[in-house]
Amino acid sequence: MISAEVQPGCAMDPAGKESLERAVLKAQPLPYRGFESVFNRQLNFNFEAQDR
């Protein structure tokens, strides 16, 4: 099962946290076909908010 969660201490508001989780989940299926043998079951993504 694939899941995504924002770690405690994230400075984003609730809507931003939910947006990040949805974006990660849309990357499914993980692992991509052909990469199963080298797929790490736990991935950590670090996002940094920037003003436009």
C-alpha distance matrix in Angstrom:
0.0 3.8 6.5 10.2 13.2 16.8 18.6 21.7 24.8 23.8 27.0 25.5 26.2 23.5 23.6 23.1 20.1 18.4 19.5 17.9 14.5 14.8 16.2 13.3 10.8 13.5 13.3 10.5 10.3 9.6 11.2 14.2 15.8 18.3 16.8 14.3 16.9 17.3 13.8 13.4 9.9 11.3 13.2 15.9 17.6 21.0 22.5 26.2 27.8 31.1 33.9 34.9
3.8 0.0 3.8 7.0 10.5 13.9 16.0 19.3 22.2 20.8 23.9 22.3 23.2 20.8 20.7 19.8 17.0 15.5 16.2 14.4 11.1 11.7 12.6 9.6 7.4 10.4 10.1 8.0 8.6 7.7 9.8 12.7 15.2 17.7 15.8 14.0 16.8 16.4 12.7 12.1 9.0 9.5 10.5 12.9 14.1 17.5 18.8 22.5 24.1 27.3 30.2 31.2
6.5 3.8 0.0 3.8 6.9 10.5 12.6 15.8 18.8 17.4 20.5 19.0 19.8 17.3 17.5 16.8 13.7 12.4 13.7 11.9 8.4 9.8 11.3 8.6 6.9 10.6 11.0 10.1 11.5 10.6 12.9 15.7 18.5 20.9 18.8 17.3 19.8 18.9 15.1 13.8 10.7 9.8 10.4 11.7 12.8 15.6 16.8 20.3 21.7 25.1 27.9 29.2
10.2 7.0 3.8 0.0 3.8 7.0 9.6 12.9 15.5 13.8 16.9 15.4 16.4 14.3 14.6 13.5 10.3 9.6 10.9 8.6 5.4 8.0 9.3 6.7 6.6 10.3 10.8 11.2 13.2 12.2 14.4 16.9 20.2 22.5 20.0 19.1 21.4 19.9 16.2 14.5 12.1 10.1 9.5 9.6 10.0 12.4 13.3 16.7 18.0 21.5 24.3 25.8
13.2 10.5 6.9 3.8 0.0 3.8 6.2 9.3 12.1 10.7 13.9 12.8 13.8 11.9 13.1 12.0 8.3 8.7 10.7 8.5 6.1 9.5 11.1 9.2 9.9 13.4 14.1 14.9 17.0 15.8 17.9 20.5 23.8 25.9 23.3 22.3 24.4 22.6 18.9 16.8 14.4 11.7 11.1 10.1 10.4 11.8 12.6 15.5 16.7 20.4 23.1 25.1
16.8 13.9 10.5 7.0 3.8 0.0 3.8 6.6 8.7 7.0 10.2 9.5 11.0 9.9 11.5 9.8 6.3 8.3 10.1 7.7 7.0 10.7 11.7 10.5 12.2 15.2 15.8 17.3 19.6 18.3 20.3 22.7 26.2 28.1 25.3 24.8 26.6 24.4 21.0 18.6 16.8 13.6 12.3 10.1 9.7 9.9 10.2 12.6 13.7 17.5 20.2 22.5
18.6 16.0 12.6 9.6 6.2 3.8 0.0 3.8 6.3 6.2 10.0 10.7 12.6 12.1 14.4 12.7 9.3 11.8 13.7 11.2 10.7 14.5 15.2 13.6 15.4 18.6 18.8 20.2 22.2 20.5 22.1 24.8 28.3 29.8 26.7 26.0 27.4 25.0 21.8 18.9 17.2 13.7 12.8 10.2 10.6 10.2 11.4 13.4 14.9 18.7 21.5 24.2
21.7 19.3 15.8 12.9 9.3 6.6 3.8 0.0 3.8 5.6 8.8 10.4 11.9 11.7 14.8 13.5 10.5 13.3 15.6 13.7 13.5 17.1 18.2 17.1 18.7 21.8 22.4 23.8 25.9 24.2 25.9 28.6 32.0 33.6 30.5 29.7 31.0 28.6 25.4 22.4 20.7 17.2 16.5 13.8 14.1 13.0 13.8 14.9 16.0 19.6 22.0 25.1
24.8 22.2 18.8 15.5 12.1 8.7 6.3 3.8 0.0 3.8 6.2 8.9 10.9 12.0 15.0 13.3 11.1 14.5 16.3 14.5 15.2 18.7 19.3 18.6 20.8 23.5 24.0 25.8 28.1 26.4 28.0 30.5 34.1 35.5 32.3 31.9 33.1 30.4 27.4 24.5 23.2 19.5 18.3 15.0 14.7 12.7 13.0 13.1 14.0 17.3 19.6 22.9
23.8 20.8 17.4 13.8 10.7 7.0 6.2 5.6 3.8 0.0 3.8 5.6 8.3 9.7 12.1 9.8 8.0 11.7 13.0 11.1 12.4 15.8 16.1 15.8 18.2 20.6 21.2 23.4 25.8 24.4 26.2 28.3 32.0 33.6 30.5 30.4 31.9 29.2 26.2 23.6 22.4 18.9 17.1 13.8 12.6 10.5 9.9 10.1 10.6 14.1 16.5 19.6
27.0 23.9 20.5 16.9 13.9 10.2 10.0 8.8 6.2 3.8 0.0 3.8 6.6 9.4 11.5 9.3 9.0 12.7 13.5 12.4 14.5 17.3 17.5 17.9 20.5 22.4 23.2 25.7 28.3 27.2 29.0 30.9 34.6 36.3 33.4 33.5 35.1 32.3 29.3 26.9 25.9 22.4 20.3 16.9 15.2 12.6 11.0 10.0 9.3 12.3 14.0 17.3
25.5 22.3 19.0 15.4 12.8 9.5 10.7 10.4 8.9 5.6 3.8 0.0 3.8 6.6 7.9 5.5 6.1 9.6 10.1 9.7 12.0 14.4 14.7 15.7 18.1 19.7 20.9 23.5 26.2 25.5 27.6 29.2 32.9 34.9 32.2 32.5 34.5 31.9 28.7 26.7 25.5 22.3 20.0 17.0 14.8 12.7 10.4 9.9 8.3 11.4 12.9 15.7
26.2 23.2 19.8 16.4 13.8 11.0 12.6 11.9 10.9 8.3 6.6 3.8 0.0 3.8 5.6 5.3 6.3 8.8 10.0 10.9 12.7 14.5 15.6 17.1 18.8 20.3 22.2 24.5 27.3 27.0 29.3 30.9 34.5 36.8 34.3 34.4 36.6 34.3 30.9 29.0 27.5 24.4 22.5 19.8 17.8 16.1 13.8 13.4 11.4 14.1 14.8 17.3
23.5 20.8 17.3 14.3 11.9 9.9 12.1 11.7 12.0 9.7 9.4 6.6 3.8 0.0 3.8 5.4 5.1 6.2 8.6 10.0 10.7 12.4 14.3 15.7 16.7 18.5 20.7 22.6 25.3 25.3 27.8 29.4 32.9 35.4 33.2 32.9 35.3 33.3 29.8 27.9 26.0 23.2 21.7 19.5 17.8 16.9 15.0 15.5 14.0 17.0 17.9 20.0
23.6 20.7 17.5 14.6 13.1 11.5 14.4 14.8 15.0 12.1 11.5 7.9 5.6 3.8 0.0 3.8 5.5 5.2 6.1 8.8 10.0 10.6 12.3 14.5 15.4 16.5 19.0 21.1 23.9 24.4 27.0 28.2 31.6 34.3 32.3 32.3 35.0 33.1 29.5 28.2 26.4 23.9 22.0 20.1 18.0 17.3 14.8 15.4 13.4 16.0 16.6 18.1
23.1 19.8 16.8 13.5 12.0 9.8 12.7 13.5 13.3 9.8 9.3 5.5 5.3 5.4 3.8 0.0 3.8 5.4 5.0 6.3 8.7 9.9 10.6 12.6 14.4 15.4 17.3 19.9 22.7 22.7 25.2 26.3 30.0 32.3 30.2 30.5 32.9 30.7 27.3 25.9 24.6 21.9 19.6 17.3 14.8 13.8 11.1 11.6 9.8 12.6 13.8 15.5
20.1 17.0 13.7 10.3 8.3 6.3 9.3 10.5 11.1 8.0 9.0 6.1 6.3 5.1 5.5 3.8 0.0 3.8 5.4 5.2 6.4 8.7 10.0 11.0 12.6 14.5 16.2 18.3 21.0 20.7 23.1 24.7 28.3 30.6 28.3 28.2 30.6 28.4 24.9 23.2 21.6 18.8 16.9 14.8 12.9 12.4 10.6 12.0 11.3 14.7 16.5 18.5
18.4 15.5 12.4 9.6 8.7 8.3 11.8 13.3 14.5 11.7 12.7 9.6 8.8 6.2 5.2 5.4 3.8 0.0 3.8 5.4 5.1 6.2 8.6 10.1 10.6 12.3 14.7 16.5 19.2 19.5 22.2 23.6 27.0 29.7 27.7 27.5 30.2 28.4 24.8 23.5 21.5 19.3 17.7 16.3 14.6 14.9 13.2 15.0 14.2 17.3 18.9 20.3
19.5 16.2 13.7 10.9 10.7 10.1 13.7 15.6 16.3 13.0 13.5 10.1 10.0 8.6 6.1 5.0 5.4 3.8 0.0 3.8 5.5 5.2 6.2 8.7 10.0 10.6 13.0 15.3 18.2 18.7 21.3 22.2 25.7 28.4 26.5 26.8 29.6 27.7 24.3 23.4 21.9 19.8 17.6 16.2 13.8 14.0 11.7 13.5 12.4 15.1 16.6 17.5
17.9 14.4 11.9 8.6 8.5 7.7 11.2 13.7 14.5 11.1 12.4 9.7 10.9 10.0 8.8 6.3 5.2 5.4 3.8 0.0 3.8 5.5 5.1 6.3 8.7 10.0 11.3 13.9 16.7 16.5 18.9 20.1 23.7 26.1 23.9 24.2 26.7 24.6 21.2 20.1 18.8 16.5 14.0 12.4 10.0 10.4 8.6 11.0 10.9 14.1 16.4 17.6
14.5 11.1 8.4 5.4 6.1 7.0 10.7 13.5 15.2 12.4 14.5 12.0 12.7 10.7 10.0 8.7 6.4 5.1 5.5 3.8 0.0 3.8 5.5 5.3 6.3 8.7 10.4 12.0 14.7 14.6 17.1 18.8 22.2 24.8 22.6 22.4 25.1 23.3 19.7 18.5 16.7 14.6 12.9 12.1 10.7 12.0 11.3 14.2 14.5 17.8 20.1 21.3
14.8 11.7 9.8 8.0 9.5 10.7 14.5 17.1 18.7 15.8 17.3 14.4 14.5 12.4 10.6 9.9 8.7 6.2 5.2 5.5 3.8 0.0 3.8 5.5 5.1 6.2 8.9 10.6 13.4 14.2 17.0 18.0 21.3 24.2 22.6 22.6 25.6 24.2 20.6 20.1 18.3 16.9 15.2 14.9 13.2 14.8 13.6 16.3 16.2 19.0 21.0 21.6
16.2 12.6 11.3 9.3 11.1 11.7 15.2 18.2 19.3 16.1 17.5 14.7 15.6 14.3 12.3 10.6 10.0 8.6 6.2 5.1 5.5 3.8 0.0 3.8 5.5 5.2 6.9 9.7 12.6 13.1 15.7 16.2 19.7 22.3 20.7 21.2 24.2 22.5 19.2 18.9 17.9 16.4 14.0 13.7 11.3 12.9 11.5 14.3 14.5 17.0 19.1 19.4
13.3 9.6 8.6 6.7 9.2 10.5 13.6 17.1 18.6 15.8 17.9 15.7 17.1 15.7 14.5 12.6 11.0 10.1 8.7 6.3 5.3 5.5 3.8 0.0 3.8 5.4 5.5 7.9 10.6 10.2 12.7 13.8 17.4 19.9 17.8 18.1 20.9 19.1 15.7 15.2 14.1 12.6 10.4 10.5 8.9 11.4 11.1 14.5 15.6 18.4 21.1 21.8
10.8 7.4 6.9 6.6 9.9 12.2 15.4 18.7 20.8 18.2 20.5 18.1 18.8 16.7 15.4 14.4 12.6 10.6 10.0 8.7 6.3 5.1 5.5 3.8 0.0 3.8 5.3 5.9 8.6 9.2 12.0 13.3 16.5 19.4 17.8 17.6 20.7 19.6 16.0 15.9 14.1 13.4 12.1 13.0 12.2 14.9 14.8 18.2 19.0 21.8 24.3 24.8
13.5 10.4 10.6 10.3 13.4 15.2 18.6 21.8 23.5 20.6 22.4 19.7 20.3 18.5 16.5 15.4 14.5 12.3 10.6 10.0 8.7 6.2 5.2 5.4 3.8 0.0 3.8 5.3 8.1 9.8 12.6 12.7 15.8 18.9 17.8 18.2 21.6 20.5 17.3 17.9 16.6 16.3 14.6 15.5 14.1 16.6 15.9 19.0 19.5 21.9 24.0 24.0
13.3 10.1 11.0 10.8 14.1 15.8 18.8 22.4 24.0 21.2 23.2 20.9 22.2 20.7 19.0 17.3 16.2 14.7 13.0 11.3 10.4 8.9 6.9 5.5 5.3 3.8 0.0 3.8 6.3 7.1 9.5 9.5 12.8 15.6 14.3 15.1 18.3 17.1 14.0 14.9 14.3 14.2 12.3 13.7 12.4 15.3 15.2 18.6 19.7 21.9 24.5 24.4
10.5 8.0 10.1 11.2 14.9 17.3 20.2 23.8 25.8 23.4 25.7 23.5 24.5 22.6 21.1 19.9 18.3 16.5 15.3 13.9 12.0 10.6 9.7 7.9 5.9 5.3 3.8 0.0 2.9 4.9 7.7 8.0 10.9 14.1 13.2 13.1 16.7 16.2 13.1 14.3 13.1 13.9 12.9 15.1 14.7 18.0 18.4 21.9 23.1 25.5 28.1 28.2
10.3 8.6 11.5 13.2 17.0 19.6 22.2 25.9 28.1 25.8 28.3 26.2 27.3 25.3 23.9 22.7 21.0 19.2 18.2 16.7 14.7 13.4 12.6 10.6 8.6 8.1 6.3 2.9 0.0 3.8 6.0 6.0 8.3 11.7 11.3 11.0 14.7 14.8 11.9 13.7 12.7 14.2 13.8 16.5 16.5 20.0 20.7 24.2 25.7 28.1 30.8 30.7
9.6 7.7 10.6 12.2 15.8 18.3 20.5 24.2 26.4 24.4 27.2 25.5 27.0 25.3 24.4 22.7 20.7 19.5 18.7 16.5 14.6 14.2 13.1 10.2 9.2 9.8 7.1 4.9 3.8 0.0 2.9 5.1 8.1 10.6 9.0 8.5 11.9 11.4 8.3 9.9 9.2 10.9 10.5 13.6 14.1 17.8 19.1 22.8 24.8 27.3 30.3 30.6
11.2 9.8 12.9 14.4 17.9 20.3 22.1 25.9 28.0 26.2 29.0 27.6 29.3 27.8 27.0 25.2 23.1 22.2 21.3 18.9 17.1 17.0 15.7 12.7 12.0 12.6 9.5 7.7 6.0 2.9 0.0 3.8 6.3 8.1 6.2 5.6 9.1 8.8 6.1 8.6 8.7 11.1 10.9 14.3 15.2 18.9 20.6 24.2 26.4 28.9 32.0 32.3
14.2 12.7 15.7 16.9 20.5 22.7 24.8 28.6 30.5 28.3 30.9 29.2 30.9 29.4 28.2 26.3 24.7 23.6 22.2 20.1 18.8 18.0 16.2 13.8 13.3 12.7 9.5 8.0 6.0 5.1 3.8 0.0 3.8 6.2 5.7 6.9 10.4 10.3 8.7 11.8 12.4 14.5 13.8 16.8 17.0 20.5 21.8 25.2 27.2 29.3 32.2 32.1
15.8 15.2 18.5 20.2 23.8 26.2 28.3 32.0 34.1 32.0 34.6 32.9 34.5 32.9 31.6 30.0 28.3 27.0 25.7 23.7 22.2 21.3 19.7 17.4 16.5 15.8 12.8 10.9 8.3 8.1 6.3 3.8 0.0 3.8 5.6 6.6 9.8 11.0 10.3 13.8 14.6 17.2 17.0 20.2 20.7 24.2 25.5 29.0 31.0 33.0 35.9 35.6
18.3 17.7 20.9 22.5 25.9 28.1 29.8 33.6 35.5 33.6 36.3 34.9 36.8 35.4 34.3 32.3 30.6 29.7 28.4 26.1 24.8 24.2 22.3 19.9 19.4 18.9 15.6 14.1 11.7 10.6 8.1 6.2 3.8 0.0 3.8 5.8 7.8 9.1 9.8 13.6 15.1 17.9 17.7 21.0 21.7 25.1 26.8 30.1 32.4 34.3 37.3 37.1
16.8 15.8 18.8 20.0 23.3 25.3 26.7 30.5 32.3 30.5 33.4 32.2 34.3 33.2 32.3 30.2 28.3 27.7 26.5 23.9 22.6 22.6 20.7 17.8 17.8 17.8 14.3 13.2 11.3 9.0 6.2 5.7 5.6 3.8 0.0 3.8 5.6 5.7 6.2 10.0 11.9 14.5 14.3 17.6 18.5 22.0 23.9 27.3 29.9 31.9 35.1 35.2
14.3 14.0 17.3 19.1 22.3 24.8 26.0 29.7 31.9 30.4 33.5 32.5 34.4 32.9 32.3 30.5 28.2 27.5 26.8 24.2 22.4 22.6 21.2 18.1 17.6 18.2 15.1 13.1 11.0 8.5 5.6 6.9 6.6 5.8 3.8 0.0 3.8 5.6 5.2 8.7 9.9 13.1 13.8 17.5 19.0 22.7 24.9 28.4 31.0 33.4 36.7 37.0
16.9 16.8 19.8 21.4 24.4 26.6 27.4 31.0 33.1 31.9 35.1 34.5 36.6 35.3 35.0 32.9 30.6 30.2 29.6 26.7 25.1 25.6 24.2 20.9 20.7 21.6 18.3 16.7 14.7 11.9 9.1 10.4 9.8 7.8 5.6 3.8 0.0 3.8 5.8 8.8 10.7 13.9 14.9 18.5 20.4 23.9 26.4 29.9 32.8 35.1 38.5 39.0
17.3 16.4 18.9 19.9 22.6 24.4 25.0 28.6 30.4 29.2 32.3 31.9 34.3 33.3 33.1 30.7 28.4 28.4 27.7 24.6 23.3 24.2 22.5 19.1 19.6 20.5 17.1 16.2 14.8 11.4 8.8 10.3 11.0 9.1 5.7 5.6 3.8 0.0 3.8 6.4 9.5 11.9 12.3 15.5 17.4 20.7 23.4 26.7 29.7 32.0 35.5 36.1
13.8 12.7 15.1 16.2 18.9 21.0 21.8 25.4 27.4 26.2 29.3 28.7 30.9 29.8 29.5 27.3 24.9 24.8 24.3 21.2 19.7 20.6 19.2 15.7 16.0 17.3 14.0 13.1 11.9 8.3 6.1 8.7 10.3 9.8 6.2 5.2 5.8 3.8 0.0 3.8 6.2 8.7 9.2 12.7 14.6 18.2 20.8 24.3 27.2 29.6 33.1 33.8
13.4 12.1 13.8 14.5 16.8 18.6 18.9 22.4 24.5 23.6 26.9 26.7 29.0 27.9 28.2 25.9 23.2 23.5 23.4 20.1 18.5 20.1 18.9 15.2 15.9 17.9 14.9 14.3 13.7 9.9 8.6 11.8 13.8 13.6 10.0 8.7 8.8 6.4 3.8 0.0 3.8 5.5 6.7 10.1 12.8 16.2 19.2 22.6 25.7 28.4 32.0 33.1
9.9 9.0 10.7 12.1 14.4 16.8 17.2 20.7 23.2 22.4 25.9 25.5 27.5 26.0 26.4 24.6 21.6 21.5 21.9 18.8 16.7 18.3 17.9 14.1 14.1 16.6 14.3 13.1 12.7 9.2 8.7 12.4 14.6 15.1 11.9 9.9 10.7 9.5 6.2 3.8 0.0 3.8 6.6 10.1 13.0 16.5 19.3 22.9 25.7 28.7 32.2 33.5
11.3 9.5 9.8 10.1 11.7 13.6 13.7 17.2 19.5 18.9 22.4 22.3 24.4 23.2 23.9 21.9 18.8 19.3 19.8 16.5 14.6 16.9 16.4 12.6 13.4 16.3 14.2 13.9 14.2 10.9 11.1 14.5 17.2 17.9 14.5 13.1 13.9 11.9 8.7 5.5 3.8 0.0 3.8 6.7 10.0 13.2 16.2 19.8 22.6 25.8 29.3 30.8
13.2 10.5 10.4 9.5 11.1 12.3 12.8 16.5 18.3 17.1 20.3 20.0 22.5 21.7 22.0 19.6 16.9 17.7 17.6 14.0 12.9 15.2 14.0 10.4 12.1 14.6 12.3 12.9 13.8 10.5 10.9 13.8 17.0 17.7 14.3 13.8 14.9 12.3 9.2 6.7 6.6 3.8 0.0 3.8 6.5 10.0 12.9 16.4 19.4 22.4 25.9 27.3
15.9 12.9 11.7 9.6 10.1 10.1 10.2 13.8 15.0 13.8 16.9 17.0 19.8 19.5 20.1 17.3 14.8 16.3 16.2 12.4 12.1 14.9 13.7 10.5 13.0 15.5 13.7 15.1 16.5 13.6 14.3 16.8 20.2 21.0 17.6 17.5 18.5 15.5 12.7 10.1 10.1 6.7 3.8 0.0 3.8 6.6 9.8 13.2 16.3 19.3 22.9 24.7
17.6 14.1 12.8 10.0 10.4 9.7 10.6 14.1 14.7 12.6 15.2 14.8 17.8 17.8 18.0 14.8 12.9 14.6 13.8 10.0 10.7 13.2 11.3 8.9 12.2 14.1 12.4 14.7 16.5 14.1 15.2 17.0 20.7 21.7 18.5 19.0 20.4 17.4 14.6 12.8 13.0 10.0 6.5 3.8 0.0 3.8 6.4 10.0 13.0 15.9 19.5 21.0
21.0 17.5 15.6 12.4 11.8 9.9 10.2 13.0 12.7 10.5 12.6 12.7 16.1 16.9 17.3 13.8 12.4 14.9 14.0 10.4 12.0 14.8 12.9 11.4 14.9 16.6 15.3 18.0 20.0 17.8 18.9 20.5 24.2 25.1 22.0 22.7 23.9 20.7 18.2 16.2 16.5 13.2 10.0 6.6 3.8 0.0 3.8 6.7 10.1 13.0 16.6 18.6
22.5 18.8 16.8 13.3 12.6 10.2 11.4 13.8 13.0 9.9 11.0 10.4 13.8 15.0 14.8 11.1 10.6 13.2 11.7 8.6 11.3 13.6 11.5 11.1 14.8 15.9 15.2 18.4 20.7 19.1 20.6 21.8 25.5 26.8 23.9 24.9 26.4 23.4 20.8 19.2 19.3 16.2 12.9 9.8 6.4 3.8 0.0 3.8 6.6 9.5 13.1 15.0
26.2 22.5 20.3 16.7 15.5 12.6 13.4 14.9 13.1 10.1 10.0 9.9 13.4 15.5 15.4 11.6 12.0 15.0 13.5 11.0 14.2 16.3 14.3 14.5 18.2 19.0 18.6 21.9 24.2 22.8 24.2 25.2 29.0 30.1 27.3 28.4 29.9 26.7 24.3 22.6 22.9 19.8 16.4 13.2 10.0 6.7 3.8 0.0 3.8 6.4 10.1 12.4
27.8 24.1 21.7 18.0 16.7 13.7 14.9 16.0 14.0 10.6 9.3 8.3 11.4 14.0 13.4 9.8 11.3 14.2 12.4 10.9 14.5 16.2 14.5 15.6 19.0 19.5 19.7 23.1 25.7 24.8 26.4 27.2 31.0 32.4 29.9 31.0 32.8 29.7 27.2 25.7 25.7 22.6 19.4 16.3 13.0 10.1 6.6 3.8 0.0 3.8 6.9 9.5
31.1 27.3 25.1 21.5 20.4 17.5 18.7 19.6 17.3 14.1 12.3 11.4 14.1 17.0 16.0 12.6 14.7 17.3 15.1 14.1 17.8 19.0 17.0 18.4 21.8 21.9 21.9 25.5 28.1 27.3 28.9 29.3 33.0 34.3 31.9 33.4 35.1 32.0 29.6 28.4 28.7 25.8 22.4 19.3 15.9 13.0 9.5 6.4 3.8 0.0 3.8 6.3
33.9 30.2 27.9 24.3 23.1 20.2 21.5 22.0 19.6 16.5 14.0 12.9 14.8 17.9 16.6 13.8 16.5 18.9 16.6 16.4 20.1 21.0 19.1 21.1 24.3 24.0 24.5 28.1 30.8 30.3 32.0 32.2 35.9 37.3 35.1 36.7 38.5 35.5 33.1 32.0 32.2 29.3 25.9 22.9 19.5 16.6 13.1 10.1 6.9 3.8 0.0 3.8
34.9 31.2 29.2 25.8 25.1 22.5 24.2 25.1 22.9 19.6 17.3 15.7 17.3 20.0 18.1 15.5 18.5 20.3 17.5 17.6 21.3 21.6 19.4 21.8 24.8 24.0 24.4 28.2 30.7 30.6 32.3 32.1 35.6 37.1 35.2 37.0 39.0 36.1 33.8 33.1 33.5 30.8 27.3 24.7 21.0 18.6 15.0 12.4 9.5 6.3 3.8 0.0
